[in-house]
Each structure stands twice: as C-alpha cells, then as structure tokens.
Amino acid sequence: MNLFSTIPNSVSVLPQSLLGRTTLTLAVSSFLIAVVSTIALNLFVIEPISERSADDEAALLVLSAQTWVELPPQARPYFELELAQSHDLIISVAQQSLPPLQRYLPFTEMLQEKLRGRLALDVSMYDGDDLVWVDVPMAGYNLQIGFSPDRRDVQLLYVAIVIAGLGAGIVFLTSLLIVRRIARPLVQVGNQAEAFRGLADIEPLPETGPRELVSLARNFNTMAEEIALWLANRTTLMAGISHDLRTPLTRMRLALELLPDSVDEALVQRFERNLETMDLLIGDALRFAQGTRESVQPVAVMAFVQEILDTYDQPIELKSSVGEDQVVALAPNAFSRVLSNLVGNGTKYANQVQVSLSAHEIVVSDDGPGIPAAERSSVFQPFYRLEASRNMSTGGSGLGLAVVQQLSAAHGWQIEIGESDKGGAAIHWRYAVEK
C-alpha cells in the first residue's frame, strides 16, 4: 500500500507548480545558508571584534581614570569636559547610590571581564537612567565612570534579518528567472501533449533553448509524428480490410439465396445470423475509420441531437438548456456515432432513457441495472462486455463503447460514467462549444 495514497490532495502543503516548488527548495536552502552565515559571522567576525572593542574600551576607562588622577585638581574639569565631548564618558568622584546592573548587555559583561583583568580586582556595574556606571578604583580614589549602554552594541538580530531578507529576495528573483526559462517550454510540451489526439496536423514544438529542453522537444515531435503515422496507417488498414470484406460477404449472402430448397432451413438461418454479425462488425469498423478522419464543422446542436433521437422506436426524453440557434463546432458523423452508441446502450438495457443537453455537455441517463464502479474503465476496452455470454442479441459486440472512447479521444471529447438519479447509469459526455 502506498503511504502517500492515504493522504488527500487537499491536505498537501507542497506547492503544485514548478515555480512554487523550486522557490520553496531554494528558500529552504537560502534560509539554511543565512543561518550558517549568521553563525559564522557572529563566531568569526562579531565576537572577535566585540572582544577587541571591549578590551579597547576597558583600556580607555583605565587610562582615563589614571589621567584624571595624575592631573592637577584645577585641570580635571577640563579633562572631564573633553572626555564627555570626545568619548561620551562621564567621570564622577562622588559616590552615587545606584542599583546593580540587571539588564542583559553582552558588551557590558565582556567589558566587566576586561576591567577585572586590567585592574586585578572585582569590578561592579550599576544601572543609571541613561548610562551604565562602573567603579574604577585608582590611586586611592573610587571613581565612577558612566558610558552609554548601546555604545558598542552589535545588533545581531538585525544583521540576521538583513541577510535572510536580502537572501530571500535574491532567491525569489533568481528562481523566478530560472523557472520561467525552464517552465515555459515544459508548459508548451504539456499543452501539446494534452491537445495531441494522434492527428498529423499538430504544430511541432520549437526546438530552441538549453540542450535538455531541445532534446525533449525533438523527441516529442518525433514521437507525435510516429504516433500520428501509426494511427493513420492503422485506420487506413482497418478501413481497407473492412471495405474489402464487404465483397466476399455479399457473395456469401448471394450463395445463401441460391441454395436449393432441400437445404435445412435452420442451417440457413444460422448462416444468415452469422453474416449479419459480421456485417455489423464491419460497419462498426468502417464508421470508426470515417469518424477519426472527419474534420469539424458548425452544427446546430439541438436540432442535430433531436434528429438522432427521432431514429429510435423507443421514445427518448430530451432536456435541453441551449437555444435552437446554438452552434457547435464538431465532426457530425463522429458525434452522431457516439451519441447513437450511448443511447443505443441505454435502450438495450433500460426502459427509460433521458438525454440532457447543455452548452458543454450531454448526459445520457437511464433506469437500467447501471455499470459497477469497478467496471467503468473496462467497458471502454474492445470486446469487453458486462454480459458474460458471447450472444450478440444479449451482450452486443463489445465494440460500441470502445468506438465511443476512440472517437472521443480523436476529437478531444471526454467520457465519464456515473450513476443516474433513476438508479441506472449516467454517461457524461463533454465537448467544446464554439462561442
């Protein structure tokens, strides 16, 4: 059992487009690169610079205290003014009653360690209104020096945000450029593959771009050409064989008519039934070959459908939501063959058959036994019949829905089997309408 088959598509959080998936992949990789870059930047650049800066700041504080002590008293106010203007340092001899520093400031912790190393004694820091104060004992003086708490602060978070933001923008623009160059040819291949129905007049893909995309386009063009040629040869062969079989079939019928009256009548009737079966199979093959080669033309769809339904002895209810002047571009013979097969199957197995016609779809529903869900894909295979016997009168030839499937594939129509509100089958047949 496939694990992923148990997960509904609506729950999937992965983007479905090539652009979305590539952008997500590059975004994750760029995020990891940003994280690694931020860690490396902090480890090898910011921390060494911060440590060096803290050591320089500690040296400046100690040197300022030493200079203040060595200056004559009358020169100290000028020195204090110079420190405040040039280095944003405030020296105070008076002991201030300040609370201990409780805030987490990485630089002040590093500065405190450097001061302890230079002064060889424990150093305390205090939290002022706008400044952080540190005790610097010097030559009998217990000086307090104040400095700004963000004096040497490094905003690591902002650095990481800038790296991640710029990286995300660069990744998105790069992925957009790359994926658009790759996705455009892939979209063309997908559209051509979806539109390809084995016809020879499909427009070949341009063989330009990177080598891999050129190889893909060339292989697709070659494949489409070979498939179209193979289908054309198969259809020609089928039409030729079916047409040529009509001559010996007519001869055998003529021979039956010329048999003497002494021949067993039951034997003659059995031969006639076999010939009728052969003629039906040959007619199916010829109509299929004609339908796949037919070109489209504008048709008044409502009148055309009503004309087909009028050929049945059993009354067929028609519900239409389109106007009588609604024109559809379709292949008339193929359209008639598909609708006739669908309605014919309904009349064979049900008492009531209803055809609902809309602008894009025809639904053929009945009150018959229906088609089991497990069999709905198999009934379109040639010679597959839900009725187990090989009796043509009870199970048909097994080619009707196969012809419907082949003609629909050739003309870009879609067939889907469901359940009708009458209890039987409901076959939805979607076709394109010319606006």
KAMO-V901531 format. One line per field, one symbol per residue. psi: psi as a letter, one per 20 degrees, with the letter a starting at -180 (. if undefined). A space follows every 50 residues. Layout:
# KAMO-V901531
psi = ???
This chain:
# KAMO-V901531
psi = pphihioqhiipipqhqhgghgggghgghhggggggggghghgiggghgg ggghghgghggghggggghhqqhiihhhghgggghhjkpppphppqnqqq oiqoohhhghggghhhhhikrppqqqoagiqpqppnpolipnqppqrphk gkppnhghghggggghgggggghghggghhhhhghhgggggghhipkjqi jppqqpmrbrgghggggghgggggghgggghgggggggggggghihghgh ghghhhhjqriiqphhgghghhhhhhgghgghgggghghhhhiqqqqppo hghgghhghiiqhpppppppjqrhjppporogggghgghggghghghhir hppppppahiqppoqrkairpqhiihhhiiqpjpphphrjphhhiaijig hggggghghhjkrppppbpriiibqoopoprqpp.
